[in-house]
Amino acid sequence: MAVIEIETDVDVDLSKYSMSLNNSGYVAFSKDGQCMLLHRMIMGLKPGDKMTVDHIDGDKLNNVRANSRFMIINKPVAQRALRHQQ
């Protein structure tokens, strides 16, 4: 069983939702028929928003705001990093 870290002042009553880990290891749930990622929702993003949220400590289960930051991904740099990981 995974332990998910979040703050208690989250604007959404998360107890109404069934949480699971998606294939990438992020906490996901369905809200109004949309797949939502917990870390994006906590940072105030909605489905389709283009911003990226980074987990500062790299732990995808640590969803507290202090561990999250917005990032702009430079596509060529990101692609280069993926090639080096393979």
C-alpha positions in Angstrom: 0.0 0.0 0.0 1.4 3.4 -1.0 1.3 6.4 1.4 0.4 9.6 -0.3 1.4 12.9 1.2 -0.9 15.9 0.9 -1.9 19.0 2.9 -5.1 19.0 4.9 -6.2 22.3 3.3 -6.8 20.9 -0.2 -9.9 22.6 -1.7 -11.4 19.3 -2.9 -12.9 16.6 -0.7 -10.6 13.8 -1.9 -12.4 11.2 0.3 -15.0 11.1 -2.5 -12.6 9.7 -5.0 -10.9 6.4 -5.6 -7.2 7.0 -6.0 -4.8 4.8 -7.9 -1.3 5.0 -9.3 -1.1 5.4 -13.1 1.4 3.7 -15.3 3.9 6.5 -14.7 3.6 6.3 -10.9 1.5 9.4 -10.4 -1.6 9.5 -8.1 -4.6 9.7 -10.4 -8.4 9.8 -9.9 -11.5 10.5 -12.0 -13.5 13.7 -11.4 -16.5 14.6 -13.6 -15.4 12.0 -16.1 -11.9 13.5 -16.4 -8.7 11.7 -15.4 -7.0 14.0 -12.9 -3.5 13.9 -11.5 -3.3 14.8 -7.9 -0.2 16.9 -8.0 -1.6 19.0 -10.8 -4.9 19.5 -9.0 -3.2 20.5 -5.8 -1.3 23.2 -7.8 -4.6 24.5 -9.2 -4.2 23.2 -12.7 -7.2 21.9 -14.7 -7.1 19.2 -17.5 -5.6 20.8 -20.6 -3.5 23.4 -18.8 -0.1 23.4 -20.4 2.0 24.0 -17.3 4.2 21.1 -15.9 4.4 20.4 -12.2 7.7 19.0 -10.9 8.1 17.1 -7.6 11.2 18.7 -6.2 12.3 15.6 -4.2 11.4 13.3 -7.1 8.9 11.4 -5.0 5.6 11.2 -7.0 3.7 10.3 -3.8 4.8 13.5 -2.1 2.1 15.9 -3.2 2.5 18.8 -0.7 2.7 22.2 -2.3 6.2 22.9 -0.7 7.5 19.9 -2.8 5.9 21.1 -6.0 7.0 23.7 -8.5 5.9 24.8 -12.0 8.3 24.1 -14.8 8.6 25.0 -18.4 9.9 22.1 -20.4 12.3 22.9 -23.2 11.3 20.2 -25.6 14.7 19.6 -27.3 16.4 19.4 -23.9 13.7 17.0 -22.6 14.1 14.8 -25.7 17.9 14.8 -25.3 17.5 13.7 -21.6 15.2 10.9 -22.6 17.6 9.6 -25.1 20.4 9.5 -22.5 18.2 7.5 -20.1 17.6 4.7 -22.7 
